[in-house]
């Protein structure tokens, strides 16, 4: 069962509740258009998306802007993406009930179809939203939600964290990584860069749609996550705050202790990294630390990691050191105040509290609100 995936404002992708067919064109799928090679003057035979345009056109998933013009460089709108998602859903799951009737707005029957088949919802949308260009990430997510999992079996090795600009914590990550592994997406360069926030052209959309409809068009790719390269001590984003009262030699000792904690977490998701850091630092505290709010280094990482001295400020900076070594930005909440302190970290589309000292690591209930303090 697919997880719910956020797609633009209130547009959510739900589980694809359909009877699966095979990953190739299902036996019930019928070609509805005859395609002549080169019939679109902007998609000459042999061009990079010609085969995908042919498949998308033959099965009626996409059409041309004119009889002889596909508009391969034109931008895809949200409404057009919804139509393609519905046609793909019908292609695999429900070949009978797809609407093709005239309506106002023209895409309304497809919106109704997506809602009734429970793979898209549009709460909070108005008409102007549908005419806006859709991003590449959200386009991939909409199409991923529309088809059964059996239609997207993995044929490629794409490790978590291997797509340079799609973190495994991103809202569209599950969809994008699935499509890479299925050979539907390959990225824009040899590194597999996806540019999820940019708009998508009709030519690129045809490539995705065509590969989803015809598995013979799918591409082979292997992407491995880069080896862990810890951020050097001198380049830590919060270096001035982290140092507090520690000199270079002292901070270097704390850095090495933090590095031991974060290295096994380097290729995990951001949420797993935060939990791993919080658990490790809490275990250190529970093993017999001494609380202090005035002793030497009570409020810096050297005190926490090396001197075995704990306070919420010291734990926060020890946590921050671990985060910065991983390249994760954070905010030190209530820094230098006589009140409880913690790290505030963005995870996907929300903010988390990472607070080993305060026994909480997870989403914040409200901005800057700690559930226990």
N, C-alpha and C positions, 0 to 999 in steps of 0.2 A: 504494500500500500504506500503510495507516495505521500510525503509530508506536505502540509499546507505551505505554500510559498508566496511571499508578498510580492505583488507586481504593481508598482505605481500606486501611490495613495492607498485607496481601498480596494484595488483590484487584486483579488486573491486567487491563486491556483489551487484547486482541490484535487482529490484523488480521481484518477481516471477510472470511473466505474463502468467498464465496458467488457464485453466478451472478447478475449484476445484472439487474433488470427496469427499467422506466421509472420516473421520479420520481413519477408519479401512481400511484394504486392499480394494482398489476400485474394483468394479465388473469387470472392464476390465483387472485387473492384473492377469496374468497367472503364475502358477508355471512352471518353465522350467527345474528344476532338481529334481530328487528323492533323498531324504536324508535318509540314514540308521543310526540310533542311534549308536554313537561310531565309525563312519566311519573314522573320523580323530583321530588318536591315541593321539594327544595332546589336544583333546577336548572330554574327556570322558563324557558319559551320566551322567547328574546330576551336572556337573561343572557349575560355575557361569555364563558362557557365552554360554552354550550349546544351549539353546533355541534360542538365538539371532543368533548364527552361523547357526542353522538350517533354520531360516526364511531368512537370508541373502543369503544362498546357494540356497534354494528352488526357490526363486524369481530371482536368477541370479544377485544379487547385488554384492556379493562377492563369490569368489571361493577359493579352496585350492591351496597351492603351489605345492602339489602333490596330487594324488588320496587319499592318506592316511594321509596327513599332512597339517594342516591348517596354521601353523606357527603363533600361537596365540600371541607369544611374539615378533614377528617381527615388525619393525617400518613401519608406513604408510608414503609414500612419497606424495608430492603435486600432482603428476600425478595420483597416485592411488586414492587420495581423489577426484580429478576432475571426475574420472570415476564413483566413487560411487555416487557423487552428480548428475551426468547426469542420471544414472540408476534410482535414486530415483525420479528425475524430470519426467522421462519417466513413471515410475511406477504410479505416480499420475496424470500426465498432458498430456502426449503425447506418448501413448504406441506403436505407429506405426513407428516413424521416427528415433528411436535411432540407431546409426550406430554400426555395429559389423564387419566392413570390416578391412582387414589388411592394415597397413599404416606405414610410417616411418617419424617421430617416432610413436611408436605403439599407443600412446594416442592422436594423432592429431585429429582423427575424433570426439573424445569427447570434445576436446578444441573447435572445430568448432561448435559442437552441443550446447555447453554452451553459446558461443558468439551469435549464431543465435537465441537462445531462450532467450537471454538477462537476464541471471541470474548470469553470470560470465564474466569478461573481463580480458585480460592478457597483456595489454599494458606495454611494457618495460621488459617483460619476455624473457629469452632465454632458450635454451634447458637444460642447467645445473640446472636452478632453479627448473624445474619439478622433478628432481631426488632427491632433498633435502627432508629431513623429514619435515613433516608438524606438527605444534604445535597443541595441543588439542583445544586451543581457535579458531584458524583459521579453523581447521577441523569442529568444531561445526558450525562456521559461514558459511562455504561453503554448508553444508547440510541444514542448516536453510534457506539459500537463494534459495535452489533448490525446495522447496515444498510450496504449498499454505498455507496461514494462517489457513484455515479451518482444515488442517491436524494436527495442533498443538494447539488445544484448551486447555486452562488451566484447570488442574484438581488438582493442588497443590497451596498452599499458600506459596509464596516465596517473602518476602518483599524486596523492593529496599534496597541495602546495606547489605543484609543478607548473601550473599556468601562472605566468608572471604577474598578471594584473587581476586575478580572481582568487581571493583568499577563500579558504574552505569555510570561513565564517560569513561570507557575503550572502545576501538574501537569495541570489540566483545561483549560488555555487553548486547545489545539488543537481540542478538542471544542466548547467554548463559542463560540469565534469562528466555527467552521464552521456551527454552528446559527444564530447571528445572521445570518451571510451568506446562509444558505439560507432565512431568513424564519421559522424555527421558534421562535426566541427573539427578544424585543424588549426585555427588561429591565422594571424596575418603575417607571421614571419617564422623563421626557423626555431625560435624560442617558444612558439605557441601563444604569443600575445593575442588576447581576444578583444580588447578595448570595449568592455561591456557597456560603458556609458555613452558611447557615440551612437549616432543614428545608423540605420541599416538601409542599404540600397535594395532595390527590387532584384538586381542581379544576385546579390549576396543572399537575399531571402529565397530566391529560386534554388540556389545551391543547397540551402538547408532543407527546404521543402522536398526537393528532388531526391536527396539522399535519404530523407526519412521515408519517402514513399517507395523507393527502389534501393534495396540494400546493396545491389551490385555497384552502385555509384559511391559507396562509402570509402573513406580513405584510411590508409594505415599511418599511424603516427605513434611514436614512443616519446613520452616526456617524463623525465625524472626530476624530482625536487632537488634544488641545489643543496650542496653540502652546507652545513651550518657554519656561518662566519660570524662569530660574536662581535658586537660593536666594541671597538677598542676603548679602553678606559678614558682616554683623552677626548673621545668623541661622543660620550654619553649625553643624551639630550638634556638631562636634568643634573648635569655634573655639579654645578654650583650648589644646588640644594642638597644633593647626595653627599657631598664632601662634609658639610657642616663643620665639625671641629677636627676632622681627620686630615692628616697630612698625606702626601703622595704615597709614602711607604705603607701607611696604615690603610688607606683606601685600596691600595693594590692587594693587600691581604684579604680584605673584604670582597674585592672583585673576584679573586680566585675561589673563595668559598661559594659565592653566588654562582659562578660559572659551573661548578660541580652540580648545582641544583638544576640549572636550566638546560644544560646540554642534552639530557635525555628527553627534554620536552620540546626541543627545537622544531621538530616536524609535526607536532600535534596541532590541533585547532587552537584558536586563541582561547576559547573557553576552557579547554583542557589544560592549556598552559597556565592560566590564572589559578585554576583549582590545584594544579600540581605545585605551584609556588606556595599557595596558601597552606596546603597540607604540610609541605616540607618545613615551612617556617613555624607552623604551629607545633609540629613535632619537636623542633628545637626548643621551643618555649616550655613544652610539657616535660622535657627531659631534665629540667632543673635550672632554668634561668633565674637570675635575681632581678626583681623589679627595682628600678631607680628612676627618679625624676630630677636628679641633681648630680649624680656621679659623672666621672669622666666618660665622655662618648655615649651617654645614656640615650642620646637622640640621633645617632648616626649609625651607618651600617657596620662600622668597625666595632662599635659597642655590642651590637646584636650578634654578629657572626664570630667575632674573635674574643671579646671580653665576657661574653655570656651575660650581658646586661640588657634588660628589656624595658621598653616603654612603648606606648602606642606610636610615638613619633619615631623612635628607633626602628620599630617593626615596619612602619610605613616606608621609611627610607631604605630598609633592607629589601622590602618588596619592590620598591621603585628601582633599585639597583638591578634586581633580577629582570624586571620588565625592560629596562633600558638596554641591558646586554642582548636581549632578544630583538631589540629594535622596536619595542612597543611603547608608544607615547602614553603618558598618564598625567593625571592632575592630582597633586597632593592637597587633599581637602583639609581645611582648617590648619594649614601649615603655620607654625610658630604661634599657635594659640593654645591657651590652657583649657583645651577641651579635646574630645576624642578626634583622632585623625585617621585617615585611610587613603588608599589609592582609588581613583576613579578612572576607569578604562573603557574605551569604546569597543564593543564586541558586536560585529555585524551592524545592525541598525539601532542598537540600544546601548545604554551605559551599564557597566557592572561595577560593583564594589568588590575590591580585593583586599580583605582585611583579616589576616591570620590572627592578629591580637584580639580583634573583636568577634572572632568565631563566625565570620560570614564571608562567603564568596559567591556572588551571583548577581542577578539584575537588581538595580536599585528600585525601590517601590515608587519613588518620585525623584525628580532631580535633586541631588545633594541630600537625600533623605536616607539615613541608615535605619534598617529595621530594628536595631537593638539599642540605639543611642539617640 
